[in-house]
Amino acid sequence: MSAHIIIERLEFRGRCGVTAEERAKPQPLAVDVELDAAFEPAGHSDHLVDTIDYAKIAQRLVEIGTTQEACLLETLAERFLAMLFTDFPIKRANLWIRKLHPPIPHVTRSVGIRINRTRLAQQLSHIEPKPASFLVEQLHRLPKGRALDVAAGGGRHSLFLAARGYHVDAIDRDEAALTQLAAAAAATALPPIKTRTIDLEQPAPFDPGFGHETYDVVIVFFYLHRSLFPFLIDALKPGGLLIYETFTIDNYTHHKHPRRWEFCLAHNELLRMTSTLQILHYDEGAHDGVEGPRSTYTAQLVARKPLRSAPST
């Protein structure tokens, strides 16, 4: 059981507005917060030290709201959330901040934003770079369990999956990057991410040691070594999913990236290399938000390893 603390309609005057004119004069703002605390209510002791002092929370919110200027309510809300998670032992914060008399015609009450955030999400919000949008979009398809991140690099995808309850193994040849990944997981109180330093491009015969039917999810982003595909597929449990995205030859043609065309997929090549899997999603073409403002040409695939057939009787 946890304590649920509510502060309704905390009002103060703050300088928040897109224009300098709007920020020049403090305007009435209101904040509502609901906090889930990481301990049981203190009714059995009747001592303030055994709970969260909501008067202190209100004081800190007002201090920030009245002394720090911001262009956006979103900016002010992020400052509130950073303070709440840093200064108080809470697990979740639900915050509603609004302008009570906004300078907008026909708005008769208020305008504002609501944010509901967990402590873990707050910690991960500062990790850069963000996970690939394709992985975020496909998260609902992924079975829970054990995940393998191949060519993990700095581990943005490993951290994303670990934060959602996956037991993650991360593989890369960059030992320093994997050390930083393990430290980032520890700093955000995530389950330990197992790392293994290995050069995946050793000459044949070479077994990368992914295991046989070991993982519920295997992910590969922006890395291509064609001889690994049989091992990636073998590493999946029956019913497990492969998530893959990397550059196509069109990206080399348009942007000369990656630096060598051999690092890019030919048209439909990803489908051919995963022909033993059940394709759940495939898209090949220009995608926004992959690398900066320009469109990036990639192939995106979600494929499932078939379940074993029931033995005949």
N, C-alpha and C positions, 0 to 999 in steps of 0.2 A: 504494500500500500504506500502511496506517496501523497504529500500535501499538495493541494491545489490552491494557489494564491491568486486573488483577483483584485485589481485596482481599476475602478471605473471612472472615466471622465476626469482625468487629471488635467487641469487647465493651467496654461501659462501663456506668456506673450513671447514670441520668438521671431527672429529674422530669417525667413525662408521664402525664397521666390526666385524665379528665373531672371528677372530684370533687377538692375541695381535700384531702381525706384521702389520696387516691391520690398526689397530687403532693407531699404533705408529706414523704415518705420516698423517696429515690432507689431505683429498681428496676433490675434488670439488663435492658439492651437490647443488641441486636446489629444490625449493619449489614453488608451485602454490597454491593459496588459493582463494576460492570464499565464501563470507560471506553474509548471509541474516541478516540485522540489524533489531532490534525491534523498528524502528521509520521511519518516512518518510524522503526522501532525503531533504537536507538543501538548495536546490537551491533558495528557497524563501527568505532566510535570508543572504546567502553568508557568514556565520560565521562558523569557524571550530568547535566551541563548540557545534554546532547543528548537527554534524555528527560524524562519527568515523574517527580518524586520521590514515590513512593508512600508513603514514610514521612511526608512533609509533608502529603499528602492525609489520611492516618490521623490525624495530629496535629490538623488543622483540624476534621475530623469529630468527634473526641472533645471538642475545645474547645467546639464548639457544643452537642453533646449533653449535656455535663455542666454547662454554665453557663447555658443558656437553658431556662426552663420552658415547657411547652406542654400544652394540653388534649388535643390530637389528635396521633397519629403523622403524619397528613397534613401538619400544620403544621410539624413537625420535619423531615419529608422535603423540604418546599418550601425550608426554610432551608438544608438540605444542598445541594440542587440549585442554589440561587442562588449559594452559595459556590463550588461546583465549576465552574460556567460562568463566573463572574467571575474566579476566581483561577488557572484552569488552561486551557491551549489544547486543550480537548476538543471533539469533534464530537457525541458522544452519551453519555448516562449512563443506565445501568440500575441502579436502586437498590432494595434490599430491606431494610426496617427492621421489626423485630419486638420484642415484649415476650417475654422468655424465660420468665417466670413470671407470666402475667396473672392478676388476681384474678377469674377466671371459673370457676365450677364445671364440672368434667368436662373442661376443657382440660388435657391432660397435657404438651403441648410448648410451642407458642408461637402468638401471633396477630400479624399484621402486614400490611403493604401493599407492593406492588411498583409502581414507576413507571419507565417507559422513555421518555426524552425526548431530542429533538435540541436542538442549540443554537438553531436557528431557532424551534422550538416554545417554548423557554424565553423567547426574546425577545418572541414574539407573545403569550405568556400574560399579559403585563402591559398589553396594549392593550385599552382599553375605549372604547365598549361592544363586546361580543362580536357576531359575525355572527349574522344571523337563523337560528334553528334550522332553518327550512325549507331554506335554502341548504345548510347542513351535511348535512341528511338527503338531499338530492338530488345531492350532490357526485359520487357514483358514476356518475351518468348523463352527466356533462358530458364532451364531447370535449375533448381537450387542444388548446391553441393560443392564439388571441387572444380577449380578452374585452373587452366594453364595459360599463361601469357607468354607468347613466344616473341623473342626480340623485344623485350619489355622496355628497354631503354630506361628513362627516368621513372617509369612505373605509373604514369597517370591512369592507365586502365586497370592496373593491379589495385591501386588505391580505391578506385571507383567500385570495383567488384567487392573488395574486402569490406568496404563500408556498408555493403548491402548483404553481408552475411556469408559470402563465399570464402572457402579456404583456398587461397591462391598460391600457386607456384609460379615464380617469375624467372625467366631464362634470358640471358643476354651475355655478350662477350665483354661488355664494359663493366669491369668489377667496381669501379668508382661509382657508376650510376646505380648499381644494385645496392651498394652500401648506403647511398643516400636514400634509396627507396625504403630499405629496412628501417632507417632512422626516422623517416617521415611517418611510417606506419606506427612506430613506437610513440612518436610525439603526439599523434592524434588518437592514441589509445585504441587503435585497431588491433584485431587479431594479428599475430605475427605472420608476415608474408615470407614464405620460404623462397630463397633466392639461390640460383646456381649459375656460376660463371662458366660459359662454354662457347667455343667458336663453332657455330653451326655450319660453317662452310668448309669443313675439312674434306679432303678428297675421299672418294669411295675406295673401299667399303667403309662406311661410317654409320654408326647408330647413335642418334642424339640422346637416347635414353629417356624418351617421353613415357615409356611404359605401354602396356597392352591393356586397353579398355579401363583406363585409370580415371579419366576426367569426364565430368558432366558437361563442361564447357571448355572449348579451346578457342582462343582469340589470337588473331594475327593482324596487326595494323601497320601498313606502310613498310612492309618488308617482304621480299620475294626471293626465295631460294627453292627452285622447282623440285629438287631431289628430296625435299622434306615432306612433300604431300603424302606419300604412303605412310610415313610415321605419324603425321598429324591425324590422319583418319584412323589409324590403328590405336592411337591414344584415347580415342573417344569411347565411352561406354555405349552400348546399344541404347538408342534414344537420345544420346548426347548431341550437342549442337556445336558446329564450327561457325564462327563469326570471322569473316575475312574482308578486309578492304585495303587496296593498294592502287598505285597509279597504273593507268593504261597507256598504251603507246600514243594515244592522242595528247596526253599531257606533255610528253616529250616533244611532240610535233609543235604544239602551241607555245610551250613555255621553256623548252629545253631543260626540263627537270623531271626525274633525276638526271644526274650528269651523264649517265649511260643508258642507251635505249634498252639494253638487256635487262635492266632492273624494272622494266615495265611489262605489263601483261598485254599479249595480243588480244584482239577481239575474241570474246567467248572462250579464251584460254582457261579462265578460272572454272568455267562450267565443265570443260573437258577433264581437268585435273581432279574434279570432285564428282565424276559421273557415277560413282558407286553410292553416293549419298542422295537423300531426298531433298530437293531444293525447295525451301520455304519462301525465300525471297532472293531476287537477283535484279540488280540494276547497274547498268553500265552507261556512263555518260558524264556530263558536266554537273558538278555538285558545288553548291555554295557553302561557305563557312568552314572549309577544310583547311585552307592555308590563306589567311588574310582575306581581303575583299574580292579577289578575283575568283572566277570559277576554276575548279580543279577537276581534272578528268580521272575518275576512278571507277573500279568495279567493286560492287558491294554484294556480299553473299551471306546468306544464312542457310545452312544445310544440316539436316539431321541424319545421324547414322541409323540405319534400319534396325528395328528390334529383331531378335532372333525368332525364327519360326518355331512354333510349338512342335515337338517331336510327334511324328505320326504313330498311331497305335495299331 
